[in-house]
Amino acid sequence: MVNALVVEDSESIESTVQNLRRQGYQAKGVGTGSGALTHLPQADIVLLDLELPDMDGLEVCRAIRAAGDTPVIAFSRRDTELDRVLALQAGADDCVVKTCGSREVIARMGAVLRRVNPQTADGPQSISLRPLHIDGRSREVRLSGRPVAMTSKEFELLYVLASTPERVVSRKELMAKVWETDRAASSRTIDTHVSSLRAKLGSSKWIVTVRGVGYKIGTPQRHPVGV
């Protein structure tokens, strides 16, 4: 799942984040340049407003580029050639005017991701753990060819686990990626969702509990219904 970091100091940040989530991205919003740099290690792509309250947006862009190759799409409030040139010179992969429509933003994100990392192009990918198939773009889950109805959070939890089938995912990481919080008390909700997923998938072996650490996806050889 592609993690998008939205850096914007305006009331529209929440709608931007929600729109990205509807398109299948894992999205987080922050309102400052310092927040952007703090959360940069978890980001696969950054949407950066060049007008921020604590730092100059171009400086933030330079800092992101100095830290690595995370792609950046800069947003300028003025549609001028100078703004676009300055953003590109600062290290942005693309620069668009702030009033750009959401569909164009999504398309530009896909284009940038195709250039920098073909494996993550166009957002979430499909995962096949036969007989379990998870379509990251349509958010559809099928088991032995039959659709399995899931809530949004159940799907995101399953997708995160299935994205790295060889790795145990900590409870803290699950809370951060699926529920965007690190509150320990809230981690009990993970247990509820894991229990529901196991019931819907027909086997407790699809999600393995690693005591004291977290969970990992399983690959049971047999899948009895109703277990």
Secondary structure, DSSP 8 states (H G I E B T S, - for coil): --EEEEE--STTHHHHHHHHHHTT-EEEEESSHHHHHHHGGG-SEEEEESB-SSSBHHHHHHHHHHH----EEEEESS--HHHHHHHHHTT-SEEEETT--HHHHHHHHHHHHHHH-GGGTTS--EEEETTEEEETTTTEEEETTEE----HHHHHHHHHHHHSTTS-EEHHHHIIIIIS---GGGGHHHHHHHHHHHHHHT-GGGEEEETTTEEEE---S---TT-
